Amino acid sequence: MTESKRKAGFAMILKFILIGVAALIIGTVLVVAGARAVNYRSNHITAENGIDEGIYVNLGGQEQYLLIRGENKDNPVIIWLHGGPASPEGYANYYFQKYLTADYTVINWDQRGCGRTYFRNKEADPENKTATFEQLQTDLNDLVDYACQRFGKEKVIIAGHSCGTVIGSKYALTCPEKVAAFVGVGQFVTMEADTYSYNDALEKAAAKGYDTTKMVEAYNRYAADPSLTNMMEVRKYTSPYHKAEKSANTIWTGISSPYMGIDDLRWVLKPMFNMEEFIEINKQQLDALMVTDVRDYGMEYSVPVGFITGSMDWTTPVKYAQDYCDAITAPEKKIALIEGCGHSPQYDDPEVFCDEFKGMLKEFMN
């Protein structure tokens, strides 16, 4: 084969590869666009007295993003507090909130320092210096006032997931006059729960005769320096022993969401491209969470309190949620387990989760 024929052959192969890659990209774009269109048609709210809007409102002196959805603006209002810290999921929450919007107006909030709110205020606060747990309480209070004024309510329902339960618990304890009920999903109590999860995973690994050297070494580093990085390293070794039976594809849920915008995508990709920067700009909240124990906020609630947890949640273990529920006092309190689910039952089994959630609120409101 001559040199010219060899080059021509390589060029032909390269051409086919490029065509294949282009076809794959175009096909993926078309599939995603199609899925977003279908989800838009099936989730967009058009009821005469309904609401389906994304807006920025001033909270604590900073414009912050809200996604508000509901089929009747006269319904009770739920403020949904995302976890993380700094993990807004408003764009993906249509996946389970479609079972709530007939009975409630749901406000999803990109908290200070993350998501669309971060990019809206990046020039004014590029290092997220104002994004503290203390400031989030002020922001949440402003949000509650906004919701009550806009929708003509005296009180709202506060619901938090994971780290959002830290914010919600404290607010429900300190401002009960504005809270109709508090529901913690995957209730955070203390980072001591990671030691509990580690011990369980270590026991399971040893029972199978597996080498636990790296797991033990990772935990020892975490015990000496309880940083987020060291915690994530421990979870890398413990999570294989704590897989839930039900697990939702949250990546596809987000990508196919008609509510995902460019700033949502930019925030999701941020830790993937530069985890060190992501940790640094969220350092205040991350460091605070590592030493937080919600029991220090007080144990006497003046509002009804509910907890919903996946029966296979080892991120915020069931034992800690149950013990916390048993220890607090409240006018009414209840805990519910969603079988087979992990840390995010609202995604893992959305219809069952929402049935439990609505049933709990119905009991509290009657």
VOVEX-293582 format. One record per residue (C-alpha): chain; x, y, z. Coordinates in nm, 2 decimals, decimal comma. Each point is the difference from the previous one (the first is absolute). Example, Ala and Ser with C-alpha at 12.3 -4.5 7.8 and 13.67 -1.06 7.14 Angstrom:
# residues 2
+------+--------+--------+--------+
: unit :     px :     py :     pz :
+------+--------+--------+--------+
:    A :   1,23 :  -0,45 :   0,78 :
:    A :   0,14 :   0,34 :  -0,07 :
+------+--------+--------+--------+
//
This chain:
# residues 366
+------+--------+--------+--------+
: unit :     px :     py :     pz :
+------+--------+--------+--------+
:    A :   0,00 :   0,00 :   0,00 :
:    A :   0,14 :   0,34 :  -0,10 :
:    A :   0,03 :   0,29 :   0,24 :
:    A :  -0,27 :   0,19 :  -0,17 :
:    A :  -0,24 :  -0,29 :   0,02 :
:    A :   0,08 :  -0,05 :   0,37 :
:    A :  -0,07 :   0,37 :   0,07 :
:    A :  -0,32 :  -0,02 :  -0,20 :
:    A :  -0,11 :  -0,30 :   0,21 :
:    A :   0,08 :   0,17 :   0,33 :
:    A :  -0,19 :   0,31 :  -0,13 :
:    A :  -0,30 :  -0,22 :  -0,08 :
:    A :   0,00 :  -0,17 :   0,34 :
:    A :   0,03 :   0,34 :   0,17 :
:    A :  -0,29 :   0,13 :  -0,20 :
:    A :  -0,22 :  -0,29 :   0,10 :
:    A :   0,10 :   0,05 :   0,37 :
:    A :  -0,08 :   0,37 :  -0,02 :
:    A :  -0,33 :  -0,07 :  -0,17 :
:    A :  -0,08 :  -0,25 :   0,27 :
:    A :   0,09 :   0,24 :   0,28 :
:    A :  -0,21 :   0,27 :  -0,16 :
:    A :  -0,29 :  -0,23 :  -0,04 :
:    A :   0,03 :  -0,11 :   0,36 :
:    A :   0,00 :   0,36 :   0,12 :
:    A :  -0,29 :   0,10 :  -0,22 :
:    A :  -0,19 :  -0,31 :   0,11 :
:    A :   0,06 :   0,08 :   0,37 :
:    A :  -0,11 :   0,36 :  -0,04 :
:    A :  -0,32 :  -0,11 :  -0,18 :
:    A :  -0,08 :  -0,26 :   0,27 :
:    A :   0,06 :   0,26 :   0,28 :
:    A :  -0,20 :   0,26 :  -0,18 :
:    A :  -0,28 :  -0,24 :  -0,06 :
:    A :  -0,01 :  -0,11 :   0,36 :
:    A :   0,00 :   0,36 :   0,12 :
:    A :  -0,29 :   0,08 :  -0,23 :
:    A :  -0,20 :  -0,30 :   0,13 :
:    A :   0,08 :   0,09 :   0,36 :
:    A :  -0,10 :   0,36 :  -0,07 :
:    A :  -0,34 :  -0,10 :  -0,14 :
:    A :  -0,07 :  -0,24 :   0,29 :
:    A :   0,12 :   0,22 :   0,28 :
:    A :  -0,06 :   0,36 :  -0,10 :
:    A :  -0,28 :   0,15 :   0,20 :
:    A :  -0,27 :   0,19 :  -0,19 :
:    A :  -0,29 :   0,01 :   0,25 :
:    A :  -0,17 :   0,33 :   0,01 :
:    A :   0,09 :   0,07 :   0,36 :
:    A :   0,33 :  -0,20 :  -0,02 :
:    A :   0,36 :   0,11 :   0,00 :
:    A :   0,31 :  -0,13 :  -0,18 :
:    A :   0,27 :   0,26 :   0,00 :
:    A :   0,37 :   0,06 :   0,07 :
:    A :   0,07 :   0,34 :   0,16 :
:    A :   0,27 :   0,18 :   0,19 :
:    A :  -0,11 :   0,17 :   0,33 :
:    A :   0,20 :   0,21 :   0,25 :
:    A :   0,09 :  -0,21 :   0,30 :
:    A :   0,24 :   0,14 :   0,26 :
:    A :   0,11 :   0,27 :  -0,24 :
:    A :   0,08 :  -0,24 :  -0,29 :
:    A :  -0,21 :  -0,11 :  -0,30 :
:    A :  -0,06 :  -0,37 :   0,04 :
:    A :  -0,17 :  -0,25 :  -0,23 :
:    A :  -0,33 :  -0,17 :   0,06 :
:    A :  -0,19 :  -0,25 :  -0,21 :
:    A :  -0,37 :   0,01 :   0,11 :
:    A :  -0,25 :  -0,26 :  -0,11 :
:    A :  -0,36 :  -0,08 :   0,09 :
:    A :  -0,34 :  -0,05 :  -0,16 :
:    A :  -0,18 :   0,23 :   0,24 :
:    A :   0,16 :   0,30 :   0,16 :
:    A :  -0,25 :  -0,02 :   0,29 :
:    A :   0,14 :  -0,34 :   0,11 :
:    A :   0,24 :  -0,02 :   0,30 :
:    A :   0,36 :   0,09 :  -0,08 :
:    A :   0,30 :  -0,23 :   0,04 :
:    A :   0,35 :   0,15 :   0,01 :
:    A :   0,24 :  -0,28 :  -0,11 :
:    A :   0,36 :   0,03 :   0,13 :
:    A :   0,25 :  -0,19 :  -0,20 :
:    A :   0,30 :  -0,18 :   0,14 :
:    A :   0,37 :   0,01 :  -0,05 :
:    A :   0,10 :   0,25 :   0,12 :
:    A :  -0,01 :   0,17 :  -0,34 :
:    A :  -0,19 :  -0,27 :  -0,19 :
:    A :  -0,31 :   0,17 :  -0,15 :
:    A :  -0,23 :  -0,24 :  -0,18 :
:    A :  -0,30 :   0,22 :  -0,08 :
:    A :   0,03 :  -0,08 :  -0,37 :
:    A :  -0,03 :  -0,37 :   0,07 :
:    A :  -0,27 :   0,01 :   0,27 :
:    A :  -0,28 :  -0,01 :  -0,26 :
:    A :   0,07 :  -0,38 :   0,01 :
:    A :  -0,17 :  -0,04 :   0,33 :
:    A :  -0,18 :   0,33 :   0,06 :
:    A :  -0,24 :  -0,09 :  -0,28 :
:    A :  -0,17 :  -0,20 :   0,26 :
:    A :  -0,03 :   0,30 :   0,23 :
:    A :  -0,09 :   0,30 :  -0,22 :
:    A :  -0,37 :  -0,08 :  -0,01 :
:    A :  -0,02 :   0,05 :   0,38 :
:    A :   0,29 :   0,24 :   0,08 :
:    A :   0,19 :   0,29 :  -0,14 :
:    A :   0,36 :  -0,10 :   0,01 :
:    A :   0,29 :   0,25 :   0,02 :
:    A :   0,34 :  -0,14 :  -0,10 :
:    A :   0,28 :   0,23 :   0,10 :
:    A :   0,36 :   0,02 :  -0,12 :
:    A :   0,16 :   0,10 :   0,33 :
:    A :   0,26 :   0,27 :   0,04 :
:    A :   0,33 :  -0,10 :  -0,15 :
:    A :  -0,11 :  -0,27 :  -0,25 :
:    A :  -0,18 :  -0,07 :  -0,32 :
:    A :  -0,16 :   0,29 :  -0,19 :
:    A :   0,02 :   0,21 :   0,31 :
:    A :   0,38 :  -0,03 :   0,01 :
:    A :   0,04 :   0,11 :  -0,37 :
:    A :  -0,25 :   0,28 :   0,05 :
:    A :   0,22 :   0,15 :   0,28 :
:    A :   0,34 :  -0,12 :  -0,10 :
:    A :   0,14 :   0,34 :  -0,08 :
:    A :  -0,12 :   0,14 :   0,33 :
:    A :   0,11 :  -0,29 :   0,21 :
:    A :   0,25 :  -0,21 :  -0,20 :
:    A :   0,14 :  -0,19 :   0,30 :
:    A :  -0,34 :  -0,07 :   0,16 :
:    A :   0,10 :   0,18 :   0,31 :
:    A :  -0,37 :   0,07 :   0,09 :
:    A :  -0,10 :  -0,37 :  -0,04 :
:    A :  -0,02 :  -0,11 :   0,36 :
:    A :  -0,25 :  -0,20 :   0,19 :
:    A :  -0,09 :   0,30 :   0,21 :
:    A :  -0,07 :   0,21 :  -0,32 :
:    A :  -0,21 :  -0,29 :  -0,14 :
:    A :  -0,23 :   0,04 :   0,30 :
:    A :  -0,05 :   0,37 :  -0,08 :
:    A :  -0,05 :  -0,08 :  -0,36 :
:    A :  -0,26 :  -0,27 :   0,08 :
:    A :  -0,19 :   0,23 :   0,23 :
:    A :  -0,02 :   0,25 :  -0,28 :
:    A :  -0,12 :  -0,27 :  -0,24 :
:    A :  -0,27 :  -0,11 :   0,25 :
:    A :  -0,11 :   0,36 :   0,03 :
:    A :  -0,01 :   0,03 :  -0,38 :
:    A :  -0,20 :  -0,32 :  -0,04 :
:    A :  -0,25 :   0,10 :   0,26 :
:    A :  -0,05 :   0,34 :  -0,15 :
:    A :  -0,02 :  -0,12 :  -0,36 :
:    A :  -0,24 :  -0,29 :   0,07 :
:    A :  -0,19 :   0,15 :   0,29 :
:    A :   0,11 :  -0,25 :   0,26 :
:    A :   0,08 :   0,04 :   0,37 :
:    A :   0,22 :  -0,31 :   0,01 :
:    A :   0,19 :  -0,23 :  -0,24 :
:    A :   0,11 :  -0,36 :   0,00 :
:    A :   0,37 :  -0,04 :   0,02 :
:    A :   0,15 :  -0,32 :  -0,15 :
:    A :   0,37 :  -0,07 :  -0,02 :
:    A :   0,21 :  -0,27 :  -0,15 :
:    A :   0,33 :  -0,11 :   0,15 :
:    A :   0,20 :   0,31 :   0,08 :
:    A :  -0,32 :   0,20 :  -0,06 :
:    A :  -0,14 :  -0,16 :   0,31 :
:    A :   0,27 :   0,18 :   0,20 :
:    A :  -0,13 :   0,34 :  -0,12 :
:    A :  -0,36 :  -0,11 :   0,03 :
:    A :   0,03 :  -0,14 :   0,35 :
:    A :   0,16 :   0,31 :   0,14 :
:    A :  -0,26 :   0,23 :  -0,17 :
:    A :  -0,29 :  -0,21 :   0,12 :
:    A :   0,14 :   0,02 :   0,36 :
:    A :   0,07 :   0,37 :  -0,01 :
:    A :  -0,29 :   0,14 :  -0,21 :
:    A :  -0,30 :  -0,24 :   0,08 :
:    A :  -0,25 :   0,28 :  -0,05 :
:    A :   0,07 :  -0,01 :  -0,37 :
:    A :   0,01 :  -0,38 :  -0,04 :
:    A :  -0,30 :  -0,22 :  -0,05 :
:    A :   0,21 :  -0,32 :   0,02 :
:    A :   0,35 :  -0,12 :  -0,06 :
:    A :   0,09 :  -0,32 :  -0,19 :
:    A :   0,36 :  -0,12 :  -0,01 :
:    A :   0,09 :  -0,24 :  -0,29 :
:    A :   0,32 :  -0,19 :   0,07 :
:    A :   0,03 :   0,20 :   0,33 :
:    A :   0,35 :   0,10 :   0,08 :
:    A :   0,09 :  -0,02 :   0,37 :
:    A :   0,38 :  -0,01 :   0,04 :
:    A :   0,30 :  -0,11 :  -0,20 :
:    A :   0,05 :  -0,27 :   0,26 :
:    A :  -0,23 :  -0,19 :  -0,22 :
:    A :   0,29 :  -0,06 :  -0,24 :
:    A :   0,18 :  -0,19 :   0,27 :
:    A :  -0,31 :  -0,22 :   0,05 :
:    A :  -0,02 :  -0,06 :  -0,38 :
:    A :   0,38 :  -0,08 :   0,00 :
:    A :  -0,03 :  -0,25 :   0,28 :
:    A :  -0,29 :  -0,18 :  -0,18 :
:    A :   0,19 :  -0,02 :  -0,33 :
:    A :   0,31 :  -0,12 :   0,18 :
:    A :  -0,19 :  -0,27 :   0,17 :
:    A :  -0,16 :  -0,11 :  -0,33 :
:    A :   0,33 :   0,00 :  -0,18 :
:    A :   0,18 :  -0,20 :   0,27 :
:    A :  -0,29 :  -0,26 :   0,00 :
:    A :   0,07 :  -0,06 :  -0,37 :
:    A :   0,37 :  -0,03 :   0,06 :
:    A :   0,09 :   0,31 :  -0,20 :
:    A :   0,31 :   0,21 :   0,04 :
:    A :  -0,10 :   0,30 :   0,20 :
:    A :   0,34 :   0,16 :   0,03 :
:    A :  -0,08 :   0,30 :  -0,23 :
:    A :  -0,33 :   0,06 :   0,16 :
:    A :   0,15 :   0,01 :   0,34 :
:    A :   0,28 :   0,23 :  -0,11 :
:    A :  -0,25 :   0,23 :  -0,16 :
:    A :  -0,21 :   0,02 :   0,32 :
:    A :   0,31 :   0,06 :   0,21 :
:    A :   0,09 :   0,30 :  -0,22 :
:    A :  -0,36 :   0,12 :   0,04 :
:    A :   0,01 :  -0,04 :   0,37 :
:    A :   0,32 :   0,20 :   0,02 :
:    A :  -0,13 :   0,27 :  -0,24 :
:    A :  -0,38 :   0,00 :  -0,05 :
:    A :   0,01 :   0,19 :  -0,32 :
:    A :  -0,24 :  -0,05 :  -0,30 :
:    A :   0,28 :  -0,15 :  -0,21 :
:    A :   0,08 :  -0,26 :   0,26 :
:    A :  -0,37 :  -0,07 :   0,06 :
:    A :  -0,06 :  -0,06 :  -0,37 :
:    A :   0,30 :  -0,24 :   0,00 :
:    A :  -0,16 :  -0,20 :   0,28 :
:    A :  -0,33 :  -0,02 :  -0,19 :
:    A :   0,17 :  -0,12 :  -0,31 :
:    A :   0,09 :  -0,32 :   0,20 :
:    A :  -0,32 :  -0,03 :   0,20 :
:    A :  -0,26 :   0,07 :  -0,26 :
:    A :   0,03 :  -0,33 :  -0,19 :
:    A :  -0,13 :  -0,17 :   0,32 :
:    A :  -0,30 :   0,24 :   0,02 :
:    A :  -0,16 :  -0,02 :  -0,34 :
:    A :  -0,38 :   0,06 :   0,00 :
:    A :  -0,23 :  -0,23 :  -0,18 :
:    A :  -0,16 :   0,30 :  -0,18 :
:    A :   0,21 :   0,26 :  -0,16 :
:    A :  -0,12 :   0,27 :  -0,24 :
:    A :   0,20 :   0,12 :  -0,30 :
:    A :   0,03 :   0,36 :   0,12 :
:    A :   0,24 :   0,10 :  -0,28 :
:    A :  -0,25 :  -0,08 :  -0,27 :
:    A :  -0,28 :   0,16 :   0,21 :
:    A :   0,21 :   0,32 :   0,00 :
:    A :   0,11 :  -0,01 :  -0,37 :
:    A :  -0,35 :  -0,07 :  -0,12 :
:    A :  -0,16 :   0,27 :   0,22 :
:    A :  -0,18 :   0,28 :  -0,18 :
:    A :   0,10 :   0,22 :   0,30 :
:    A :   0,38 :  -0,05 :  -0,03 :
:    A :   0,17 :   0,32 :  -0,13 :
:    A :   0,36 :   0,08 :  -0,09 :
:    A :   0,08 :   0,12 :   0,35 :
:    A :  -0,14 :  -0,32 :   0,15 :
:    A :   0,23 :  -0,20 :  -0,23 :
:    A :   0,30 :   0,23 :   0,08 :
:    A :  -0,05 :  -0,07 :   0,37 :
:    A :  -0,03 :  -0,37 :  -0,04 :
:    A :   0,32 :  -0,02 :  -0,20 :
:    A :   0,19 :   0,23 :   0,23 :
:    A :   0,12 :  -0,27 :   0,24 :
:    A :   0,07 :  -0,24 :  -0,28 :
:    A :   0,25 :   0,24 :  -0,16 :
:    A :   0,15 :   0,15 :   0,31 :
:    A :  -0,10 :  -0,16 :   0,33 :
:    A :   0,26 :   0,20 :   0,19 :
:    A :  -0,16 :   0,33 :  -0,10 :
:    A :  -0,35 :  -0,14 :   0,07 :
:    A :   0,11 :  -0,09 :   0,35 :
:    A :   0,17 :   0,33 :   0,05 :
:    A :  -0,29 :   0,22 :  -0,09 :
:    A :  -0,23 :  -0,21 :   0,22 :
:    A :   0,25 :  -0,04 :   0,28 :
:    A :  -0,19 :   0,20 :   0,26 :
:    A :  -0,31 :  -0,21 :  -0,02 :
:    A :   0,19 :  -0,33 :  -0,04 :
:    A :   0,22 :   0,07 :   0,30 :
:    A :  -0,31 :   0,10 :   0,21 :
:    A :  -0,18 :  -0,32 :  -0,10 :
:    A :   0,29 :  -0,21 :   0,12 :
:    A :  -0,05 :   0,12 :   0,36 :
:    A :  -0,37 :   0,04 :  -0,01 :
:    A :  -0,23 :  -0,19 :   0,23 :
:    A :  -0,37 :   0,09 :  -0,04 :
:    A :  -0,07 :  -0,11 :   0,35 :
:    A :   0,19 :   0,31 :   0,12 :
:    A :  -0,28 :   0,22 :  -0,16 :
:    A :  -0,25 :  -0,13 :   0,26 :
:    A :  -0,22 :  -0,30 :   0,03 :
:    A :  -0,34 :   0,16 :   0,06 :
:    A :  -0,19 :   0,08 :  -0,31 :
:    A :  -0,32 :   0,21 :   0,00 :
:    A :  -0,12 :  -0,12 :  -0,34 :
:    A :  -0,08 :  -0,35 :  -0,13 :
:    A :   0,31 :  -0,18 :  -0,12 :
:    A :   0,04 :  -0,29 :  -0,24 :
:    A :   0,29 :  -0,20 :  -0,13 :
:    A :   0,01 :  -0,21 :  -0,32 :
:    A :   0,30 :  -0,22 :  -0,06 :
:    A :   0,10 :  -0,27 :  -0,24 :
:    A :   0,02 :  -0,33 :   0,19 :
:    A :   0,35 :  -0,05 :  -0,15 :
:    A :   0,13 :   0,35 :   0,06 :
:    A :   0,36 :  -0,02 :   0,13 :
:    A :   0,09 :   0,37 :  -0,08 :
:    A :  -0,23 :   0,12 :   0,28 :
:    A :  -0,07 :  -0,34 :   0,16 :
:    A :  -0,34 :  -0,11 :   0,10 :
:    A :   0,11 :  -0,06 :   0,36 :
:    A :   0,10 :   0,37 :   0,04 :
:    A :  -0,33 :   0,13 :  -0,14 :
:    A :  -0,20 :  -0,24 :   0,22 :
:    A :   0,19 :   0,08 :   0,31 :
:    A :  -0,04 :   0,38 :  -0,07 :
:    A :  -0,37 :  -0,05 :  -0,06 :
:    A :  -0,03 :  -0,19 :   0,33 :
:    A :   0,19 :   0,27 :   0,19 :
:    A :  -0,17 :   0,32 :  -0,12 :
:    A :  -0,34 :   0,13 :   0,13 :
:    A :  -0,25 :   0,14 :  -0,24 :
:    A :  -0,38 :   0,05 :  -0,01 :
:    A :   0,00 :  -0,29 :  -0,25 :
:    A :   0,29 :  -0,20 :  -0,14 :
:    A :   0,03 :  -0,29 :  -0,23 :
:    A :   0,27 :  -0,20 :  -0,19 :
:    A :  -0,05 :  -0,20 :  -0,31 :
:    A :   0,23 :  -0,24 :  -0,19 :
:    A :  -0,01 :  -0,04 :  -0,37 :
:    A :   0,10 :  -0,36 :  -0,06 :
:    A :   0,30 :  -0,08 :  -0,22 :
:    A :   0,10 :   0,37 :  -0,05 :
:    A :   0,32 :   0,17 :   0,09 :
:    A :   0,08 :   0,36 :   0,09 :
:    A :  -0,24 :   0,15 :  -0,26 :
:    A :  -0,33 :  -0,18 :   0,02 :
:    A :  -0,18 :   0,28 :  -0,18 :
:    A :   0,20 :  -0,10 :  -0,31 :
:    A :   0,03 :  -0,37 :   0,07 :
:    A :  -0,37 :  -0,06 :   0,04 :
:    A :  -0,17 :   0,33 :  -0,07 :
:    A :  -0,37 :  -0,11 :   0,00 :
:    A :   0,03 :  -0,19 :   0,33 :
:    A :   0,20 :   0,28 :   0,15 :
:    A :  -0,26 :   0,26 :  -0,09 :
:    A :  -0,28 :  -0,21 :   0,13 :
:    A :   0,17 :  -0,03 :   0,33 :
:    A :   0,09 :   0,37 :   0,00 :
:    A :  -0,35 :   0,11 :  -0,08 :
:    A :  -0,15 :  -0,24 :   0,25 :
:    A :   0,23 :   0,14 :   0,27 :
:    A :  -0,09 :   0,36 :  -0,07 :
:    A :  -0,37 :  -0,09 :  -0,01 :
:    A :   0,03 :  -0,14 :   0,35 :
:    A :   0,18 :   0,30 :   0,12 :
:    A :  -0,23 :   0,26 :  -0,16 :
:    A :  -0,33 :  -0,16 :   0,13 :
+------+--------+--------+--------+
//
